[in-house]
Amino acid sequence: MPGGGELALVGAVASAVAAERGVVRLEALLESLGEETVAVAAITASELLHGCHRAGDAGVRARRSAFVDALLDALPVLPFGLPEARRHAELWAELARTGAAIGPHDLLIAATVLAHGFVLATLNQREFGRVPGLRLVAVEPYLR
């Protein structure tokens, strides 16, 4: 088990989008996590829902919405509250100080993961790899 029994946060939107498009074997990834709980960060839920609203084609929008709704119904969504905000502020300052800043949404995801001591399953190892103390689960082995 990648996280040693801790929650595995599937937080990066690219992983979920890849799963919706059939590029990631989501079932296999989830199975690899064993008995670990899986959740998504609130900002990830927002990003996924945003993708539904942006779809120009009604069929694509309906398919995306069904996938996202099923995912969000099946997994807990972790809110962004004061503990996450404190970790976010600390992490933001640290990354800015070292010149290793990451995108604002990814920073919210990283702060949520770190605030809870979870691991992050992501396709974006390059960006999230700059975050000190953030433990990652590679999604690449589950690509089709």
N, C-alpha and C positions, 0 to 999 in steps of 0.2 A: 504494500500500500504506500503510495507516494507521500502522504502526509502523516503517516504514523497514527492513524485513527482520528486525526483532526478533520475539520470540514474542508472539502475541496471546493473552492469558489470558482465556478465557471463564469468568469467575469468579463472576459474580453469579447466584444460583440463580433469580432471576426470569426471566432470559433463557432458561435451560434449561427451566424449567417452561413458559414461553410456547411454546417449541419443541415440547415434548411435547404440548401442547394444540393445536398447529397454528396458533398465533397469530403465531409468528415463522417466517419463511422461512429456516430454519437453513442449508439448502444454499446459498442466495444470500449469506447473511452470510459463511459460510466461504469461498465462492468470491471474495468481495470482498477477502479477506485475502491472496489470491494464494498465494505459496509460503511464507508465514509458517507456522511451527509453531503449533499451537493446543493448549492444555492447560487443565486445571482445577485449582484450589487444593484441597488436602485438605479444608478446611472446607466447600467447595462440594460435594464428594463426599458428605460427611456430611449436609449439608442435603438433598441430593437423596435419599439413602437414607432419611433420616428421613421425608420426604414419602411414600415407598413404604410404610413401616411404619404411617403414620398413616391411610392410606386405609381407610375403613370398609367399603367394598364390595370383595368379592374380585375382581371383574372389573377394577375401577379399579386395585386393588393390582397385579394381574398385568400390566396394560398399562403402568402406571408403572414397575414393576420391569424389564420387558423394555426399555423405553426407556432407563432409567438404566443398566442393565447394558450395553447396546449402546454408550451414550455413554462410559462409564468403560472399556470394553474398547478403544474406538477412540482415546481420547485419553490422553496421559500425565497422571498425577495428581501434582502437585508437593507434596512433603511440607513440613511446617512444622518446620524445624530451628532450630539456633542462629542462623544469619544472619537468618532471617525473624523470630525472636524478638527479636533486637537491634533490627531495624528497627521491629518492633511496639512495643517499649518506648519508643523514641524518638518515634515517631509518636503514640502514646497520650499521652505527656506534652505534646507540642507542641499537639495538638488540644485537650486539657483546658485548657492554659494560655491558649489563644486563644478558648475557649468554643465551639469548633466540633466537639465530639465527635460521633462517628458510632457506629452500633451495633457491638456487640462482634464479631460474625461478619464484618461488613463491614470492620472494622479489621484482622482477620486476613487477609482477602483483599487489602486495600490494602497491607499490610506485605509479603505474598508478592510481589505485583506489583512494588512498589518495590525489594525486595531483589534482584530479578532484572533490573530495568530494562525490564520488559515494558510492554505496553499492556493495558488492560482493556476488554473488550466488555461493556456493561451497559445495562440499561434504567433503572438507578437513577443517572442523571446528577446529580440534586439532592444526594444524600448523598455520593457519591464525588467530586463536584466540589469539596467542601470540603477535600479532601486535597491539600496542597501537593505539586507535582511529579508527581502521578499523571496519566498520559496516558490519555484515554478514547476508545473507539470507540463511537459511538452505534448502538444497536440499533434505534431507532425507524424508520429508513428501511426496515427489513426486516419491519415488522409487516404482517399481512394486513389 
